[in-house]
Amino acid sequence: MTAETPLDLARLVNLRDVAAGVPGLRRDMLLRSDAPRSGDRHEGYLTHWPPRTIIDLRDAEERDGQPHPFDGSAAVHYLPLLNGRARDTSSYPDSLGELYVQMLTAPGAGYLVSAIEAIATGDGPVLVHCAIGKDRTGVTVALALTLAGVDDESIIREYALTNAVMDRVRARTGTVRAHVAGEQARRLSDDFAGAPSAAIEMALGAWRAHRGGALGWYLDNDGSPQIVAALRARLLD
């Protein structure tokens, strides 16, 4: 590492405008990132900043009881998509894709539906983040894009952009392997250390397999067609 690396890591390392990687989307509407920290420097980002609405997908334990750094300057929605399991990796399945599919069942499904409403109706830009901005964030963004009518290939390509910054992500936040040891660490698949296309493809496949596709899944989990219309109006250029 260079002498500048510690300074560089005092800022978001996995921040991007989703529209930058998906043709046909409006810029400065939907952002995704790793978790902001108190004391971070935020100047110089190549996207509209600061966010006005934030969707924090982390468990309360991951925040160590602290308020969000943007609490007070943005509307923050706390939606713990893993429902308290983020640090209980003994409950994880053996592949990342399986974990993503688990997020689509209750109570995760309800949090995802709430996230879509916040993306569609909150003041923009809307920032979606978890701890490293890869897994819970990836599933949430994939659902928003799917409901907006974006094709699977574009969604997978946007999701995989995180691979280009995984070295910086690991340096700033670590990976799931940093929180486990011994046999449990060996059991976890190597794909937890990256953003493999096969993982998000499993979530997309689960939505496709549902009666009515992703829209049917969303409506069956108490989503609103009016929110989908608002989502498309907001995201599509």
C-alpha positions as CSV (number, residue, x, y, z in Angstrom):
1,M,0.0,0.0,0.0
2,T,1.1,3.5,-0.6
3,A,1.4,6.2,2.1
4,E,-1.8,7.7,0.8
5,T,-3.9,4.6,1.3
6,P,-5.0,5.3,4.9
7,L,-6.1,8.8,3.8
8,D,-7.9,7.4,0.8
9,L,-9.8,5.0,3.0
10,A,-11.3,7.8,5.1
11,R,-14.0,8.1,2.4
12,L,-16.4,5.9,0.6
13,V,-14.7,3.4,-1.7
14,N,-17.7,1.7,-3.3
15,L,-19.8,4.7,-4.1
16,R,-21.4,5.1,-7.5
17,D,-24.4,6.4,-9.4
18,V,-26.3,3.4,-10.5
19,A,-27.2,5.2,-13.7
20,A,-23.5,5.4,-14.7
21,G,-23.5,1.7,-15.4
22,V,-27.1,1.3,-16.7
23,P,-28.1,3.0,-20.0
24,G,-31.5,4.7,-19.9
25,L,-31.5,5.7,-16.2
26,R,-31.6,9.3,-15.0
27,R,-28.4,10.5,-13.3
28,D,-28.3,11.6,-9.6
29,M,-31.4,9.6,-8.6
30,L,-30.1,6.3,-7.2
31,L,-26.7,6.0,-5.6
32,R,-25.2,2.9,-3.9
33,S,-22.2,2.6,-1.6
34,D,-20.4,1.1,1.4
35,A,-21.4,2.4,4.8
36,P,-20.5,6.1,5.6
37,R,-18.6,6.6,8.8
38,S,-18.3,9.5,11.1
39,G,-15.3,11.5,10.2
40,D,-15.3,10.5,6.6
41,R,-14.2,13.1,4.0
42,H,-16.8,13.4,1.2
43,E,-15.4,16.0,-1.2
44,G,-14.6,15.2,-4.8
45,Y,-17.1,12.4,-5.4
46,L,-18.0,11.9,-9.0
47,T,-21.7,12.0,-8.3
48,H,-24.3,14.4,-6.8
49,W,-23.7,14.7,-3.1
50,P,-24.9,14.7,-0.3
51,P,-27.8,12.3,-0.5
52,R,-31.2,13.5,0.8
53,T,-32.6,10.1,1.4
54,I,-30.6,7.1,2.8
55,I,-31.6,3.5,3.0
56,D,-29.4,1.8,5.6
57,L,-29.7,-2.0,5.2
58,R,-27.4,-2.9,8.2
59,D,-28.4,-4.5,11.4
60,A,-28.5,-2.3,14.5
61,E,-25.5,-4.3,15.9
62,E,-23.4,-3.3,12.9
63,R,-24.0,0.4,13.8
64,D,-22.9,-0.3,17.4
65,G,-25.8,1.7,18.7
66,Q,-24.6,4.8,17.0
67,P,-26.9,7.1,14.9
68,H,-26.2,7.3,11.1
69,P,-23.6,9.9,10.2
70,F,-26.2,11.6,8.0
71,D,-29.0,11.5,10.6
72,G,-30.2,15.0,10.8
73,S,-29.2,16.1,7.3
74,A,-31.0,13.3,5.4
75,A,-34.1,11.1,5.9
76,V,-32.6,7.8,7.0
77,H,-34.6,4.6,6.6
78,Y,-33.3,1.7,8.8
79,L,-34.2,-1.5,7.0
80,P,-32.1,-4.5,8.5
81,L,-32.4,-6.8,5.5
82,L,-30.6,-9.7,7.3
83,N,-32.8,-9.3,10.3
84,G,-30.1,-9.5,12.9
85,R,-28.0,-12.2,11.1
86,A,-25.3,-10.0,9.7
87,R,-22.8,-11.0,12.3
88,D,-24.3,-14.5,12.9
89,T,-22.5,-16.1,10.0
90,S,-23.2,-19.5,11.3
91,S,-26.7,-19.1,9.9
92,Y,-25.4,-18.3,6.4
93,P,-25.9,-20.9,3.6
94,D,-22.9,-22.1,1.7
95,S,-23.2,-19.8,-1.3
96,L,-23.8,-16.1,-1.8
97,G,-26.6,-16.7,-4.2
98,E,-28.5,-18.8,-1.6
99,L,-28.1,-16.0,0.9
100,Y,-29.6,-13.6,-1.6
101,V,-32.6,-15.8,-2.2
102,Q,-33.1,-16.0,1.6
103,M,-33.3,-12.2,1.6
104,L,-36.4,-12.5,-0.6
105,T,-38.4,-14.3,2.1
106,A,-40.0,-12.8,5.2
107,P,-39.0,-10.6,7.0
108,G,-36.5,-9.5,4.3
109,A,-39.2,-9.2,1.7
110,G,-41.0,-6.6,3.7
111,Y,-37.8,-4.6,4.1
112,L,-37.2,-4.8,0.3
113,V,-40.7,-3.5,-0.4
114,S,-40.1,-0.6,2.0
115,A,-36.8,0.2,0.3
116,I,-38.5,0.4,-3.1
117,E,-41.0,2.9,-1.7
118,A,-38.2,5.0,-0.3
119,I,-36.3,4.9,-3.6
120,A,-39.5,5.8,-5.5
121,T,-40.8,8.6,-3.2
122,G,-38.0,9.9,-1.1
123,D,-36.2,13.2,-1.9
124,G,-33.3,12.5,-4.3
125,P,-30.7,11.6,-4.6
126,V,-31.4,8.4,-2.7
127,L,-28.4,6.4,-1.3
128,V,-28.7,2.7,-0.7
129,H,-26.0,1.1,1.4
130,C,-25.2,-1.8,3.7
131,A,-21.7,-2.4,5.2
132,I,-19.7,-2.9,2.0
133,G,-22.3,-2.0,-0.6
134,K,-22.2,-5.4,-2.3
135,D,-24.8,-8.0,-1.1
136,R,-27.8,-6.4,0.6
137,T,-27.3,-3.3,-1.5
138,G,-26.9,-5.4,-4.6
139,V,-30.2,-7.3,-4.0
140,T,-32.1,-4.1,-3.3
141,V,-30.7,-2.2,-6.3
142,A,-31.4,-5.3,-8.5
143,L,-35.0,-5.3,-7.4
144,A,-35.4,-1.6,-8.1
145,L,-33.9,-2.0,-11.6
146,T,-36.0,-5.1,-12.3
147,L,-39.2,-3.4,-11.4
148,A,-38.2,-0.4,-13.5
149,G,-37.9,-2.7,-16.5
150,V,-34.1,-2.9,-16.8
151,D,-32.9,-6.1,-18.5
152,D,-31.0,-8.8,-16.5
153,E,-27.8,-8.4,-18.4
154,S,-27.5,-4.7,-17.5
155,I,-28.4,-5.5,-13.8
156,I,-25.7,-8.2,-13.6
157,R,-23.1,-5.9,-15.2
158,E,-23.9,-3.1,-12.8
159,Y,-23.8,-5.4,-9.8
160,A,-20.4,-6.8,-10.9
161,L,-18.8,-3.3,-10.9
162,T,-18.0,-3.8,-7.2
163,N,-15.3,-6.3,-8.2
164,A,-13.1,-3.5,-9.5
165,V,-12.9,-2.0,-6.0
166,M,-12.9,-5.1,-3.8
167,D,-9.3,-4.5,-2.7
168,R,-10.2,-1.1,-1.4
169,V,-13.5,-2.5,0.1
170,R,-11.5,-5.2,2.0
171,A,-9.0,-2.6,3.2
172,R,-11.7,-0.3,4.5
173,T,-14.3,-2.7,5.9
174,G,-13.0,-6.3,5.7
175,T,-15.1,-9.2,4.3
176,V,-17.4,-11.7,6.0
177,R,-14.3,-13.8,6.6
178,A,-12.8,-11.2,8.9
179,H,-15.6,-11.9,11.4
180,V,-15.3,-15.7,11.5
181,A,-12.7,-18.2,12.2
182,G,-11.8,-21.9,11.9
183,E,-14.2,-24.3,10.4
184,Q,-16.9,-21.7,10.0
185,A,-14.6,-19.6,7.8
186,R,-13.6,-22.6,5.7
187,R,-17.3,-23.5,5.2
188,L,-18.1,-20.2,3.6
189,S,-17.8,-20.1,-0.1
190,D,-15.1,-18.1,-1.8
191,D,-17.7,-16.1,-3.6
192,F,-18.4,-14.1,-0.4
193,A,-15.1,-12.3,-1.2
194,G,-16.4,-10.8,-4.5
195,A,-19.4,-9.9,-6.5
196,P,-19.9,-13.0,-8.7
197,S,-22.5,-12.8,-11.4
198,A,-23.9,-16.2,-10.5
199,A,-25.0,-14.8,-7.1
200,I,-27.2,-12.0,-8.3
201,E,-28.4,-14.3,-11.1
202,M,-30.0,-16.5,-8.4
203,A,-32.0,-13.6,-7.0
204,L,-33.1,-12.6,-10.5
205,G,-34.0,-16.2,-11.2
206,A,-36.1,-16.4,-8.1
207,W,-38.1,-13.3,-9.1
208,R,-38.5,-14.7,-12.6
209,A,-39.8,-18.0,-11.3
210,H,-42.4,-16.2,-9.2
211,R,-46.0,-16.0,-10.5
212,G,-46.0,-12.7,-12.4
213,G,-42.2,-12.3,-12.2
214,A,-40.6,-9.7,-10.1
215,L,-43.7,-7.5,-10.2
216,G,-45.8,-10.4,-9.0
217,W,-43.4,-11.1,-6.2
218,Y,-43.5,-7.4,-5.2
219,L,-47.2,-7.1,-5.2
220,D,-47.6,-10.4,-3.4
221,N,-45.5,-8.9,-0.6
222,D,-47.8,-5.9,-0.2
223,G,-46.1,-3.7,-2.8
224,S,-48.1,-1.1,-4.5
225,P,-48.5,-0.7,-8.3
226,Q,-48.6,3.1,-7.7
227,I,-45.1,2.9,-6.2
228,V,-43.9,0.9,-9.2
229,A,-45.2,3.7,-11.4
230,A,-43.5,6.3,-9.3
231,L,-40.2,4.3,-9.3
232,R,-40.2,4.1,-13.1
233,A,-41.0,7.8,-13.4
234,R,-38.1,8.6,-11.1
235,L,-35.4,6.3,-12.5
236,L,-36.1,6.1,-16.2
237,D,-34.7,8.8,-18.5
